[in-house]
Amino acid sequence: MKYIRADLFMNKIAGSAFFSAAEKGKIRAAIEKEPGEDVTPVVHAHWVACEDEYGEEYKCSACGGIQFFDMTPQDEGWEYCPYCGAKMDKEEAK
Ligand SMILES: [Zn+2]
């Protein structure tokens, strides 16, 4: 399954020199007739290492949820935040 952004796709078609105005209208109408899919946008975040009186902990950069790990979250395979469900694949800001 592949999901695409219909609005971006329509912009691309509208800017294309390959289709005539009439064809562009037909394509637009066909896309608008298609029912939308209930797709939740993915939030990208990363674990932020921080230290407090309890020791080493990691904070979700999206929601601030704190999680303790025996190792690093990467080593333990935490790909998603257990609090907000953010996907932890964002590059850490340097
Ligand atoms: Zn989170």
PDB file of the backbone (N, CA, C, O) and the ligand in Angstrom, with CONECT records:
HET     ZN  A 101       1
ATOM      1  N   MET A   1       0.847  -1.201   0.000  1.00  0.00           N
ATOM      2  CA  MET A   1       0.000   0.000   0.000  1.00  0.00           C
ATOM      3  C   MET A   1       0.872   1.238   0.000  1.00  0.00           C
ATOM      4  O   MET A   1       1.861   1.323   0.728  1.00  0.00           O
ATOM      5  N   LYS A   2       0.490   2.192  -0.828  1.00  0.00           N
ATOM      6  CA  LYS A   2       1.242   3.440  -0.880  1.00  0.00           C
ATOM      7  C   LYS A   2       0.260   4.593  -0.752  1.00  0.00           C
ATOM      8  O   LYS A   2      -0.664   4.712  -1.556  1.00  0.00           O
ATOM      9  N   TYR A   3       0.451   5.438   0.244  1.00  0.00           N
ATOM     10  CA  TYR A   3      -0.390   6.614   0.400  1.00  0.00           C
ATOM     11  C   TYR A   3       0.349   7.829  -0.152  1.00  0.00           C
ATOM     12  O   TYR A   3       1.551   7.993   0.056  1.00  0.00           O
ATOM     13  N   ILE A   4      -0.391   8.669  -0.854  1.00  0.00           N
ATOM     14  CA  ILE A   4       0.218   9.903  -1.362  1.00  0.00           C
ATOM     15  C   ILE A   4      -0.615  11.094  -0.921  1.00  0.00           C
ATOM     16  O   ILE A   4      -1.777  10.949  -0.542  1.00  0.00           O
ATOM     17  N   ARG A   5      -0.012  12.264  -0.975  1.00  0.00           N
ATOM     18  CA  ARG A   5      -0.743  13.495  -0.665  1.00  0.00           C
ATOM     19  C   ARG A   5      -1.484  13.933  -1.911  1.00  0.00           C
ATOM     20  O   ARG A   5      -0.869  14.350  -2.893  1.00  0.00           O
ATOM     21  N   ALA A   6      -2.826  13.839  -1.872  1.00  0.00           N
ATOM     22  CA  ALA A   6      -3.634  14.193  -3.035  1.00  0.00           C
ATOM     23  C   ALA A   6      -3.448  15.655  -3.432  1.00  0.00           C
ATOM     24  O   ALA A   6      -3.419  15.978  -4.620  1.00  0.00           O
ATOM     25  N   ASP A   7      -3.320  16.547  -2.434  1.00  0.00           N
ATOM     26  CA  ASP A   7      -3.172  17.976  -2.763  1.00  0.00           C
ATOM     27  C   ASP A   7      -1.853  18.248  -3.496  1.00  0.00           C
ATOM     28  O   ASP A   7      -1.811  19.032  -4.444  1.00  0.00           O
ATOM     29  N   LEU A   8      -0.774  17.589  -3.044  1.00  0.00           N
ATOM     30  CA  LEU A   8       0.523  17.784  -3.698  1.00  0.00           C
ATOM     31  C   LEU A   8       0.518  17.182  -5.097  1.00  0.00           C
ATOM     32  O   LEU A   8       1.097  17.735  -6.032  1.00  0.00           O
ATOM     33  N   PHE A   9      -0.157  16.025  -5.222  1.00  0.00           N
ATOM     34  CA  PHE A   9      -0.243  15.366  -6.517  1.00  0.00           C
ATOM     35  C   PHE A   9      -1.007  16.248  -7.508  1.00  0.00           C
ATOM     36  O   PHE A   9      -0.610  16.382  -8.666  1.00  0.00           O
ATOM     37  N   MET A  10      -2.105  16.845  -7.044  1.00  0.00           N
ATOM     38  CA  MET A  10      -2.898  17.704  -7.923  1.00  0.00           C
ATOM     39  C   MET A  10      -2.109  18.948  -8.335  1.00  0.00           C
ATOM     40  O   MET A  10      -2.232  19.419  -9.466  1.00  0.00           O
ATOM     41  N   ASN A  11      -1.303  19.476  -7.419  1.00  0.00           N
ATOM     42  CA  ASN A  11      -0.454  20.622  -7.760  1.00  0.00           C
ATOM     43  C   ASN A  11       0.536  20.248  -8.862  1.00  0.00           C
ATOM     44  O   ASN A  11       0.807  21.031  -9.772  1.00  0.00           O
ATOM     45  N   LYS A  12       1.063  19.040  -8.756  1.00  0.00           N
ATOM     46  CA  LYS A  12       2.030  18.560  -9.729  1.00  0.00           C
ATOM     47  C   LYS A  12       1.383  18.435 -11.105  1.00  0.00           C
ATOM     48  O   LYS A  12       1.947  18.848 -12.118  1.00  0.00           O
ATOM     49  N   ILE A  13       0.169  17.849 -11.113  1.00  0.00           N
ATOM     50  CA  ILE A  13      -0.566  17.698 -12.369  1.00  0.00           C
ATOM     51  C   ILE A  13      -0.877  19.076 -12.953  1.00  0.00           C
ATOM     52  O   ILE A  13      -0.724  19.303 -14.153  1.00  0.00           O
ATOM     53  N   ALA A  14      -1.316  19.993 -12.087  1.00  0.00           N
ATOM     54  CA  ALA A  14      -1.687  21.337 -12.542  1.00  0.00           C
ATOM     55  C   ALA A  14      -0.492  22.057 -13.169  1.00  0.00           C
ATOM     56  O   ALA A  14      -0.661  22.850 -14.095  1.00  0.00           O
ATOM     57  N   GLY A  15       0.717  21.783 -12.664  1.00  0.00           N
ATOM     58  CA  GLY A  15       1.901  22.448 -13.177  1.00  0.00           C
ATOM     59  C   GLY A  15       2.562  21.710 -14.332  1.00  0.00           C
ATOM     60  O   GLY A  15       3.567  22.173 -14.873  1.00  0.00           O
ATOM     61  N   SER A  16       2.014  20.585 -14.705  1.00  0.00           N
ATOM     62  CA  SER A  16       2.630  19.762 -15.741  1.00  0.00           C
ATOM     63  C   SER A  16       2.297  20.269 -17.140  1.00  0.00           C
ATOM     64  O   SER A  16       1.171  20.692 -17.399  1.00  0.00           O
ATOM     65  N   ALA A  17       3.273  20.227 -18.037  1.00  0.00           N
ATOM     66  CA  ALA A  17       3.047  20.627 -19.426  1.00  0.00           C
ATOM     67  C   ALA A  17       2.577  19.437 -20.256  1.00  0.00           C
ATOM     68  O   ALA A  17       2.252  19.584 -21.434  1.00  0.00           O
ATOM     69  N   PHE A  18       2.542  18.258 -19.637  1.00  0.00           N
ATOM     70  CA  PHE A  18       2.220  17.029 -20.353  1.00  0.00           C
ATOM     71  C   PHE A  18       0.725  16.890 -20.610  1.00  0.00           C
ATOM     72  O   PHE A  18       0.323  16.328 -21.629  1.00  0.00           O
ATOM     73  N   PHE A  19      -0.111  17.402 -19.688  1.00  0.00           N
ATOM     74  CA  PHE A  19      -1.563  17.263 -19.824  1.00  0.00           C
ATOM     75  C   PHE A  19      -2.194  18.561 -20.295  1.00  0.00           C
ATOM     76  O   PHE A  19      -1.725  19.649 -19.961  1.00  0.00           O
ATOM     77  N   SER A  20      -3.266  18.439 -21.077  1.00  0.00           N
ATOM     78  CA  SER A  20      -4.020  19.616 -21.510  1.00  0.00           C
ATOM     79  C   SER A  20      -4.892  20.075 -20.344  1.00  0.00           C
ATOM     80  O   SER A  20      -5.052  19.359 -19.355  1.00  0.00           O
ATOM     81  N   ALA A  21      -5.454  21.280 -20.472  1.00  0.00           N
ATOM     82  CA  ALA A  21      -6.313  21.814 -19.411  1.00  0.00           C
ATOM     83  C   ALA A  21      -7.507  20.896 -19.170  1.00  0.00           C
ATOM     84  O   ALA A  21      -7.917  20.687 -18.028  1.00  0.00           O
ATOM     85  N   ALA A  22      -8.068  20.343 -20.264  1.00  0.00           N
ATOM     86  CA  ALA A  22      -9.229  19.459 -20.130  1.00  0.00           C
ATOM     87  C   ALA A  22      -8.852  18.179 -19.384  1.00  0.00           C
ATOM     88  O   ALA A  22      -9.602  17.691 -18.539  1.00  0.00           O
ATOM     89  N   GLU A  23      -7.669  17.644 -19.718  1.00  0.00           N
ATOM     90  CA  GLU A  23      -7.206  16.426 -19.041  1.00  0.00           C
ATOM     91  C   GLU A  23      -6.942  16.701 -17.559  1.00  0.00           C
ATOM     92  O   GLU A  23      -7.273  15.889 -16.696  1.00  0.00           O
ATOM     93  N   LYS A  24      -6.348  17.848 -17.284  1.00  0.00           N
ATOM     94  CA  LYS A  24      -6.089  18.210 -15.890  1.00  0.00           C
ATOM     95  C   LYS A  24      -7.385  18.281 -15.098  1.00  0.00           C
ATOM     96  O   LYS A  24      -7.455  17.849 -13.947  1.00  0.00           O
ATOM     97  N   GLY A  25      -8.412  18.837 -15.737  1.00  0.00           N
ATOM     98  CA  GLY A  25      -9.726  18.916 -15.085  1.00  0.00           C
ATOM     99  C   GLY A  25     -10.285  17.539 -14.784  1.00  0.00           C
ATOM    100  O   GLY A  25     -10.864  17.315 -13.721  1.00  0.00           O
ATOM    101  N   LYS A  26     -10.109  16.607 -15.732  1.00  0.00           N
ATOM    102  CA  LYS A  26     -10.620  15.242 -15.550  1.00  0.00           C
ATOM    103  C   LYS A  26      -9.863  14.529 -14.427  1.00  0.00           C
ATOM    104  O   LYS A  26     -10.456  13.834 -13.602  1.00  0.00           O
ATOM    105  N   ILE A  27      -8.540  14.718 -14.417  1.00  0.00           N
ATOM    106  CA  ILE A  27      -7.721  14.080 -13.382  1.00  0.00           C
ATOM    107  C   ILE A  27      -8.124  14.616 -12.002  1.00  0.00           C
ATOM    108  O   ILE A  27      -8.288  13.858 -11.046  1.00  0.00           O
ATOM    109  N   ARG A  28      -8.278  15.933 -11.927  1.00  0.00           N
ATOM    110  CA  ARG A  28      -8.668  16.560 -10.663  1.00  0.00           C
ATOM    111  C   ARG A  28     -10.017  16.015 -10.184  1.00  0.00           C
ATOM    112  O   ARG A  28     -10.189  15.703  -9.006  1.00  0.00           O
ATOM    113  N   ALA A  29     -10.964  15.906 -11.109  1.00  0.00           N
ATOM    114  CA  ALA A  29     -12.304  15.418 -10.755  1.00  0.00           C
ATOM    115  C   ALA A  29     -12.225  13.976 -10.269  1.00  0.00           C
ATOM    116  O   ALA A  29     -12.905  13.597  -9.315  1.00  0.00           O
ATOM    117  N   ALA A  30     -11.378  13.161 -10.941  1.00  0.00           N
ATOM    118  CA  ALA A  30     -11.254  11.751 -10.561  1.00  0.00           C
ATOM    119  C   ALA A  30     -10.668  11.625  -9.159  1.00  0.00           C
ATOM    120  O   ALA A  30     -11.115  10.799  -8.363  1.00  0.00           O
ATOM    121  N   ILE A  31      -9.659  12.453  -8.863  1.00  0.00           N
ATOM    122  CA  ILE A  31      -9.030  12.400  -7.538  1.00  0.00           C
ATOM    123  C   ILE A  31     -10.023  12.856  -6.480  1.00  0.00           C
ATOM    124  O   ILE A  31     -10.108  12.258  -5.407  1.00  0.00           O
ATOM    125  N   GLU A  32     -10.770  13.904  -6.774  1.00  0.00           N
ATOM    126  CA  GLU A  32     -11.717  14.416  -5.787  1.00  0.00           C
ATOM    127  C   GLU A  32     -12.841  13.429  -5.522  1.00  0.00           C
ATOM    128  O   GLU A  32     -13.428  13.437  -4.440  1.00  0.00           O
ATOM    129  N   LYS A  33     -13.148  12.574  -6.498  1.00  0.00           N
ATOM    130  CA  LYS A  33     -14.216  11.577  -6.318  1.00  0.00           C
ATOM    131  C   LYS A  33     -13.779  10.426  -5.412  1.00  0.00           C
ATOM    132  O   LYS A  33     -14.611   9.768  -4.786  1.00  0.00           O
ATOM    133  N   GLU A  34     -12.468  10.190  -5.347  1.00  0.00           N
ATOM    134  CA  GLU A  34     -11.947   9.088  -4.536  1.00  0.00           C
ATOM    135  C   GLU A  34     -12.191   9.352  -3.048  1.00  0.00           C
ATOM    136  O   GLU A  34     -11.957  10.460  -2.566  1.00  0.00           O
ATOM    137  N   PRO A  35     -12.662   8.335  -2.323  1.00  0.00           N
ATOM    138  CA  PRO A  35     -12.831   8.545  -0.884  1.00  0.00           C
ATOM    139  C   PRO A  35     -11.466   8.668  -0.207  1.00  0.00           C
ATOM    140  O   PRO A  35     -10.492   8.044  -0.628  1.00  0.00           O
ATOM    141  N   GLY A  36     -11.414   9.476   0.841  1.00  0.00           N
ATOM    142  CA  GLY A  36     -10.166   9.643   1.579  1.00  0.00           C
ATOM    143  C   GLY A  36      -9.933   8.477   2.523  1.00  0.00           C
ATOM    144  O   GLY A  36     -10.877   7.809   2.946  1.00  0.00           O
ATOM    145  N   GLU A  37      -8.688   8.241   2.846  1.00  0.00           N
ATOM    146  CA  GLU A  37      -8.317   7.181   3.785  1.00  0.00           C
ATOM    147  C   GLU A  37      -8.009   7.831   5.134  1.00  0.00           C
ATOM    148  O   GLU A  37      -7.452   8.927   5.188  1.00  0.00           O
ATOM    149  N   ASP A  38      -8.371   7.159   6.205  1.00  0.00           N
ATOM    150  CA  ASP A  38      -8.124   7.705   7.542  1.00  0.00           C
ATOM    151  C   ASP A  38      -6.689   7.406   7.950  1.00  0.00           C
ATOM    152  O   ASP A  38      -6.410   6.419   8.631  1.00  0.00           O
ATOM    153  N   VAL A  39      -5.790   8.274   7.521  1.00  0.00           N
ATOM    154  CA  VAL A  39      -4.377   8.065   7.789  1.00  0.00           C
ATOM    155  C   VAL A  39      -3.907   9.071   8.834  1.00  0.00           C
ATOM    156  O   VAL A  39      -4.041  10.281   8.653  1.00  0.00           O
ATOM    157  N   THR A  40      -3.366   8.562   9.907  1.00  0.00           N
ATOM    158  CA  THR A  40      -2.852   9.438  10.954  1.00  0.00           C
ATOM    159  C   THR A  40      -1.479   9.947  10.552  1.00  0.00           C
ATOM    160  O   THR A  40      -0.596   9.149  10.238  1.00  0.00           O
ATOM    161  N   PRO A  41      -1.280  11.261  10.555  1.00  0.00           N
ATOM    162  CA  PRO A  41       0.054  11.774  10.215  1.00  0.00           C
ATOM    163  C   PRO A  41       1.088  11.291  11.235  1.00  0.00           C
ATOM    164  O   PRO A  41       0.811  11.239  12.433  1.00  0.00           O
ATOM    165  N   VAL A  42       2.244  10.949  10.762  1.00  0.00           N
ATOM    166  CA  VAL A  42       3.305  10.461  11.645  1.00  0.00           C
ATOM    167  C   VAL A  42       4.040  11.650  12.261  1.00  0.00           C
ATOM    168  O   VAL A  42       4.482  12.557  11.555  1.00  0.00           O
ATOM    169  N   VAL A  43       4.160  11.631  13.577  1.00  0.00           N
ATOM    170  CA  VAL A  43       4.949  12.648  14.272  1.00  0.00           C
ATOM    171  C   VAL A  43       6.366  12.099  14.422  1.00  0.00           C
ATOM    172  O   VAL A  43       6.555  10.997  14.938  1.00  0.00           O
ATOM    173  N   HIS A  44       7.356  12.857  13.974  1.00  0.00           N
ATOM    174  CA  HIS A  44       8.746  12.428  14.091  1.00  0.00           C
ATOM    175  C   HIS A  44       9.397  13.118  15.281  1.00  0.00           C
ATOM    176  O   HIS A  44       9.273  14.330  15.456  1.00  0.00           O
ATOM    177  N   ALA A  45      10.080  12.345  16.081  1.00  0.00           N
ATOM    178  CA  ALA A  45      10.720  12.898  17.267  1.00  0.00           C
ATOM    179  C   ALA A  45      11.999  12.118  17.539  1.00  0.00           C
ATOM    180  O   ALA A  45      12.359  11.216  16.784  1.00  0.00           O
ATOM    181  N   HIS A  46      12.677  12.472  18.618  1.00  0.00           N
ATOM    182  CA  HIS A  46      13.857  11.713  19.008  1.00  0.00           C
ATOM    183  C   HIS A  46      13.981  11.733  20.529  1.00  0.00           C
ATOM    184  O   HIS A  46      13.402  12.589  21.199  1.00  0.00           O
ATOM    185  N   TRP A  47      14.732  10.794  21.054  1.00  0.00           N
ATOM    186  CA  TRP A  47      14.966  10.740  22.498  1.00  0.00           C
ATOM    187  C   TRP A  47      16.037  11.745  22.870  1.00  0.00           C
ATOM    188  O   TRP A  47      17.084  11.821  22.227  1.00  0.00           O
ATOM    189  N   VAL A  48      15.769  12.512  23.910  1.00  0.00           N
ATOM    190  CA  VAL A  48      16.742  13.472  24.410  1.00  0.00           C
ATOM    191  C   VAL A  48      17.269  12.943  25.743  1.00  0.00           C
ATOM    192  O   VAL A  48      16.521  12.783  26.708  1.00  0.00           O
ATOM    193  N   ALA A  49      18.580  12.675  25.771  1.00  0.00           N
ATOM    194  CA  ALA A  49      19.185  12.197  27.011  1.00  0.00           C
ATOM    195  C   ALA A  49      19.285  13.344  28.000  1.00  0.00           C
ATOM    196  O   ALA A  49      19.757  14.429  27.660  1.00  0.00           O
ATOM    197  N   CYS A  50      18.840  13.100  29.220  1.00  0.00           N
ATOM    198  CA  CYS A  50      18.983  14.129  30.247  1.00  0.00           C
ATOM    199  C   CYS A  50      19.204  13.439  31.590  1.00  0.00           C
ATOM    200  O   CYS A  50      18.912  12.254  31.755  1.00  0.00           O
ATOM    201  N   GLU A  51      19.711  14.182  32.516  1.00  0.00           N
ATOM    202  CA  GLU A  51      20.061  13.592  33.800  1.00  0.00           C
ATOM    203  C   GLU A  51      19.392  14.399  34.916  1.00  0.00           C
ATOM    204  O   GLU A  51      19.392  15.629  34.876  1.00  0.00           O
ATOM    205  N   ASP A  52      18.827  13.719  35.899  1.00  0.00           N
ATOM    206  CA  ASP A  52      18.327  14.422  37.071  1.00  0.00           C
ATOM    207  C   ASP A  52      18.677  13.604  38.318  1.00  0.00           C
ATOM    208  O   ASP A  52      19.528  12.717  38.248  1.00  0.00           O
ATOM    209  N   GLU A  53      18.044  13.882  39.439  1.00  0.00           N
ATOM    210  CA  GLU A  53      18.425  13.212  40.692  1.00  0.00           C
ATOM    211  C   GLU A  53      18.194  11.703  40.659  1.00  0.00           C
ATOM    212  O   GLU A  53      18.747  10.974  41.481  1.00  0.00           O
ATOM    213  N   TYR A  54      17.384  11.234  39.719  1.00  0.00           N
ATOM    214  CA  TYR A  54      17.111   9.798  39.631  1.00  0.00           C
ATOM    215  C   TYR A  54      18.096   9.086  38.712  1.00  0.00           C
ATOM    216  O   TYR A  54      18.086   7.859  38.617  1.00  0.00           O
ATOM    217  N   GLY A  55      18.945   9.854  38.039  1.00  0.00           N
ATOM    218  CA  GLY A  55      19.911   9.243  37.141  1.00  0.00           C
ATOM    219  C   GLY A  55      19.625   9.567  35.693  1.00  0.00           C
ATOM    220  O   GLY A  55      18.976  10.564  35.374  1.00  0.00           O
ATOM    221  N   GLU A  56      20.121   8.706  34.823  1.00  0.00           N
ATOM    222  CA  GLU A  56      19.983   8.924  33.380  1.00  0.00           C
ATOM    223  C   GLU A  56      18.562   8.627  32.931  1.00  0.00           C
ATOM    224  O   GLU A  56      18.001   7.587  33.274  1.00  0.00           O
ATOM    225  N   GLU A  57      17.995   9.520  32.183  1.00  0.00           N
ATOM    226  CA  GLU A  57      16.666   9.285  31.635  1.00  0.00           C
ATOM    227  C   GLU A  57      16.577   9.903  30.250  1.00  0.00           C
ATOM    228  O   GLU A  57      17.442  10.674  29.834  1.00  0.00           O
ATOM    229  N   TYR A  58      15.523   9.549  29.557  1.00  0.00           N
ATOM    230  CA  TYR A  58      15.349  10.050  28.190  1.00  0.00           C
ATOM    231  C   TYR A  58      13.979  10.683  28.060  1.00  0.00           C
ATOM    232  O   TYR A  58      12.980  10.174  28.568  1.00  0.00           O
ATOM    233  N   LYS A  59      13.964  11.805  27.366  1.00  0.00           N
ATOM    234  CA  LYS A  59      12.753  12.558  27.178  1.00  0.00           C
ATOM    235  C   LYS A  59      12.356  12.516  25.709  1.00  0.00           C
ATOM    236  O   LYS A  59      13.206  12.611  24.823  1.00  0.00           O
ATOM    237  N   CYS A  60      11.071  12.374  25.460  1.00  0.00           N
ATOM    238  CA  CYS A  60      10.564  12.440  24.085  1.00  0.00           C
ATOM    239  C   CYS A  60      10.579  13.895  23.641  1.00  0.00           C
ATOM    240  O   CYS A  60      10.048  14.758  24.339  1.00  0.00           O
ATOM    241  N   SER A  61      11.188  14.183  22.471  1.00  0.00           N
ATOM    242  CA  SER A  61      11.288  15.570  22.014  1.00  0.00           C
ATOM    243  C   SER A  61       9.931  16.114  21.573  1.00  0.00           C
ATOM    244  O   SER A  61       9.774  17.326  21.426  1.00  0.00           O
ATOM    245  N   ALA A  62       8.956  15.241  21.360  1.00  0.00           N
ATOM    246  CA  ALA A  62       7.643  15.712  20.915  1.00  0.00           C
ATOM    247  C   ALA A  62       6.738  16.047  22.098  1.00  0.00           C
ATOM    248  O   ALA A  62       6.132  17.118  22.118  1.00  0.00           O
ATOM    249  N   CYS A  63       6.633  15.149  23.089  1.00  0.00           N
ATOM    250  CA  CYS A  63       5.673  15.358  24.176  1.00  0.00           C
ATOM    251  C   CYS A  63       6.344  15.566  25.524  1.00  0.00           C
ATOM    252  O   CYS A  63       5.676  15.943  26.486  1.00  0.00           O
ATOM    253  N   GLY A  64       7.659  15.326  25.620  1.00  0.00           N
ATOM    254  CA  GLY A  64       8.347  15.510  26.887  1.00  0.00           C
ATOM    255  C   GLY A  64       8.186  14.350  27.842  1.00  0.00           C
ATOM    256  O   GLY A  64       8.634  14.418  28.986  1.00  0.00           O
ATOM    257  N   GLY A  65       7.550  13.285  27.386  1.00  0.00           N
ATOM    258  CA  GLY A  65       7.371  12.106  28.230  1.00  0.00           C
ATOM    259  C   GLY A  65       8.717  11.506  28.611  1.00  0.00           C
ATOM    260  O   GLY A  65       9.595  11.345  27.763  1.00  0.00           O
ATOM    261  N   ILE A  66       8.877  11.174  29.898  1.00  0.00           N
ATOM    262  CA  ILE A  66      10.161  10.675  30.394  1.00  0.00           C
ATOM    263  C   ILE A  66      10.125   9.160  30.508  1.00  0.00           C
ATOM    264  O   ILE A  66       9.164   8.576  31.009  1.00  0.00           O
ATOM    265  N   GLN A  67      11.190   8.543  30.033  1.00  0.00           N
ATOM    266  CA  GLN A  67      11.293   7.088  30.056  1.00  0.00           C
ATOM    267  C   GLN A  67      12.682   6.706  30.539  1.00  0.00           C
ATOM    268  O   GLN A  67      13.682   7.306  30.145  1.00  0.00           O
ATOM    269  N   PHE A  68      12.725   5.697  31.399  1.00  0.00           N
ATOM    270  CA  PHE A  68      14.017   5.186  31.857  1.00  0.00           C
ATOM    271  C   PHE A  68      14.365   3.938  31.065  1.00  0.00           C
ATOM    272  O   PHE A  68      13.497   3.139  30.714  1.00  0.00           O
ATOM    273  N   PHE A  69      15.630   3.791  30.796  1.00  0.00           N
ATOM    274  CA  PHE A  69      16.081   2.621  30.050  1.00  0.00           C
ATOM    275  C   PHE A  69      17.281   2.018  30.752  1.00  0.00           C
ATOM    276  O   PHE A  69      18.084   2.730  31.355  1.00  0.00           O
ATOM    277  N   ASP A  70      17.400   0.693  30.670  1.00  0.00           N
ATOM    278  CA  ASP A  70      18.592   0.037  31.200  1.00  0.00           C
ATOM    279  C   ASP A  70      19.784   0.381  30.324  1.00  0.00           C
ATOM    280  O   ASP A  70      20.886   0.642  30.809  1.00  0.00           O
ATOM    281  N   MET A  71      19.530   0.374  29.005  1.00  0.00           N
ATOM    282  CA  MET A  71      20.576   0.765  28.054  1.00  0.00           C
ATOM    283  C   MET A  71      20.084   2.052  27.386  1.00  0.00           C
ATOM    284  O   MET A  71      19.265   2.765  27.965  1.00  0.00           O
ATOM    285  N   THR A  72      20.557   2.354  26.209  1.00  0.00           N
ATOM    286  CA  THR A  72      20.000   3.499  25.490  1.00  0.00           C
ATOM    287  C   THR A  72      18.697   3.051  24.831  1.00  0.00           C
ATOM    288  O   THR A  72      18.527   1.862  24.561  1.00  0.00           O
ATOM    289  N   PRO A  73      17.772   3.980  24.565  1.00  0.00           N
ATOM    290  CA  PRO A  73      16.523   3.591  23.917  1.00  0.00           C
ATOM    291  C   PRO A  73      16.750   2.928  22.564  1.00  0.00           C
ATOM    292  O   PRO A  73      15.972   2.068  22.151  1.00  0.00           O
ATOM    293  N   GLN A  74      17.828   3.335  21.867  1.00  0.00           N
ATOM    294  CA  GLN A  74      18.136   2.726  20.571  1.00  0.00           C
ATOM    295  C   GLN A  74      18.515   1.260  20.761  1.00  0.00           C
ATOM    296  O   GLN A  74      18.082   0.392  20.003  1.00  0.00           O
ATOM    297  N   ASP A  75      19.338   0.993  21.793  1.00  0.00           N
ATOM    298  CA  ASP A  75      19.776  -0.380  22.051  1.00  0.00           C
ATOM    299  C   ASP A  75      18.603  -1.263  22.461  1.00  0.00           C
ATOM    300  O   ASP A  75      18.587  -2.460  22.177  1.00  0.00           O
ATOM    301  N   GLU A  76      17.621  -0.658  23.132  1.00  0.00           N
ATOM    302  CA  GLU A  76      16.461  -1.435  23.568  1.00  0.00           C
ATOM    303  C   GLU A  76      15.384  -1.511  22.488  1.00  0.00           C
ATOM    304  O   GLU A  76      14.379  -2.203  22.651  1.00  0.00           O
ATOM    305  N   GLY A  77      15.601  -0.796  21.389  1.00  0.00           N
ATOM    306  CA  GLY A  77      14.669  -0.902  20.265  1.00  0.00           C
ATOM    307  C   GLY A  77      13.381  -0.115  20.433  1.00  0.00           C
ATOM    308  O   GLY A  77      12.345  -0.510  19.897  1.00  0.00           O
ATOM    309  N   TRP A  78      13.423   1.000  21.173  1.00  0.00           N
ATOM    310  CA  TRP A  78      12.232   1.839  21.315  1.00  0.00           C
ATOM    311  C   TRP A  78      12.126   2.740  20.088  1.00  0.00           C
ATOM    312  O   TRP A  78      12.750   3.800  20.032  1.00  0.00           O
ATOM    313  N   GLU A  79      11.341   2.317  19.117  1.00  0.00           N
ATOM    314  CA  GLU A  79      11.206   3.111  17.896  1.00  0.00           C
ATOM    315  C   GLU A  79      10.058   4.105  17.984  1.00  0.00           C
ATOM    316  O   GLU A  79       9.949   5.022  17.170  1.00  0.00           O
ATOM    317  N   TYR A  80       9.193   3.908  18.996  1.00  0.00           N
ATOM    318  CA  TYR A  80       8.050   4.809  19.158  1.00  0.00           C
ATOM    319  C   TYR A  80       7.961   5.267  20.608  1.00  0.00           C
ATOM    320  O   TYR A  80       8.304   4.522  21.526  1.00  0.00           O
ATOM    321  N   CYS A  81       7.498   6.497  20.806  1.00  0.00           N
ATOM    322  CA  CYS A  81       7.292   7.006  22.157  1.00  0.00           C
ATOM    323  C   CYS A  81       6.081   6.301  22.768  1.00  0.00           C
ATOM    324  O   CYS A  81       5.018   6.266  22.149  1.00  0.00           O
ATOM    325  N   PRO A  82       6.222   5.737  23.979  1.00  0.00           N
ATOM    326  CA  PRO A  82       5.081   5.048  24.584  1.00  0.00           C
ATOM    327  C   PRO A  82       3.994   6.015  25.042  1.00  0.00           C
ATOM    328  O   PRO A  82       2.882   5.581  25.342  1.00  0.00           O
ATOM    329  N   TYR A  83       4.283   7.303  25.104  1.00  0.00           N
ATOM    330  CA  TYR A  83       3.302   8.297  25.558  1.00  0.00           C
ATOM    331  C   TYR A  83       2.480   8.863  24.417  1.00  0.00           C
ATOM    332  O   TYR A  83       1.250   8.856  24.462  1.00  0.00           O
ATOM    333  N   CYS A  84       3.168   9.356  23.392  1.00  0.00           N
ATOM    334  CA  CYS A  84       2.435  10.044  22.315  1.00  0.00           C
ATOM    335  C   CYS A  84       2.493   9.293  20.995  1.00  0.00           C
ATOM    336  O   CYS A  84       1.823   9.687  20.041  1.00  0.00           O
ATOM    337  N   GLY A  85       3.277   8.221  20.914  1.00  0.00           N
ATOM    338  CA  GLY A  85       3.320   7.428  19.692  1.00  0.00           C
ATOM    339  C   GLY A  85       4.204   8.003  18.607  1.00  0.00           C
ATOM    340  O   GLY A  85       4.201   7.506  17.481  1.00  0.00           O
ATOM    341  N   ALA A  86       4.976   9.061  18.929  1.00  0.00           N
ATOM    342  CA  ALA A  86       5.871   9.647  17.935  1.00  0.00           C
ATOM    343  C   ALA A  86       6.898   8.622  17.479  1.00  0.00           C
ATOM    344  O   ALA A  86       7.362   7.797  18.265  1.00  0.00           O
ATOM    345  N   LYS A  87       7.241   8.685  16.219  1.00  0.00           N
ATOM    346  CA  LYS A  87       8.255   7.792  15.666  1.00  0.00           C
ATOM    347  C   LYS A  87       9.627   8.401  15.951  1.00  0.00           C
ATOM    348  O   LYS A  87       9.914   9.530  15.554  1.00  0.00           O
ATOM    349  N   MET A  88      10.463   7.637  16.643  1.00  0.00           N
ATOM    350  CA  MET A  88      11.730   8.191  17.102  1.00  0.00           C
ATOM    351  C   MET A  88      12.846   8.036  16.066  1.00  0.00           C
ATOM    352  O   MET A  88      13.841   7.346  16.290  1.00  0.00           O
ATOM    353  N   ASP A  89      12.646   8.700  14.927  1.00  0.00           N
ATOM    354  CA  ASP A  89      13.643   8.578  13.862  1.00  0.00           C
ATOM    355  C   ASP A  89      14.153   9.943  13.416  1.00  0.00           C
ATOM    356  O   ASP A  89      14.862  10.052  12.415  1.00  0.00           O
ATOM    357  N   LYS A  90      13.784  10.990  14.169  1.00  0.00           N
ATOM    358  CA  LYS A  90      14.237  12.326  13.792  1.00  0.00           C
ATOM    359  C   LYS A  90      15.685  12.508  14.210  1.00  0.00           C
ATOM    360  O   LYS A  90      16.113  12.026  15.259  1.00  0.00           O
ATOM    361  N   GLU A  91      16.424  13.205  13.378  1.00  0.00           N
ATOM    362  CA  GLU A  91      17.815  13.510  13.716  1.00  0.00           C
ATOM    363  C   GLU A  91      17.848  14.396  14.953  1.00  0.00           C
ATOM    364  O   GLU A  91      17.072  15.344  15.075  1.00  0.00           O
ATOM    365  N   GLU A  92      18.734  14.083  15.847  1.00  0.00           N
ATOM    366  CA  GLU A  92      18.873  14.894  17.045  1.00  0.00           C
ATOM    367  C   GLU A  92      19.491  16.243  16.676  1.00  0.00           C
ATOM    368  O   GLU A  92      20.487  16.302  15.955  1.00  0.00           O
ATOM    369  N   ALA A  93      18.896  17.313  17.172  1.00  0.00           N
ATOM    370  CA  ALA A  93      19.415  18.654  16.899  1.00  0.00           C
ATOM    371  C   ALA A  93      20.761  18.839  17.570  1.00  0.00           C
ATOM    372  O   ALA A  93      20.928  18.542  18.753  1.00  0.00           O
ATOM    373  N   LYS A  94      21.720  19.335  16.801  1.00  0.00           N
ATOM    374  CA  LYS A  94      23.062  19.469  17.373  1.00  0.00           C
ATOM    375  C   LYS A  94      23.389  20.932  17.640  1.00  0.00           C
ATOM    376  O   LYS A  94      24.477  21.243  18.122  1.00  0.00           O
TER     377      LYS A  94
HETATM  378 ZN    ZN A 101       6.238  11.398  23.063  1.00  0.00          ZN2+
END
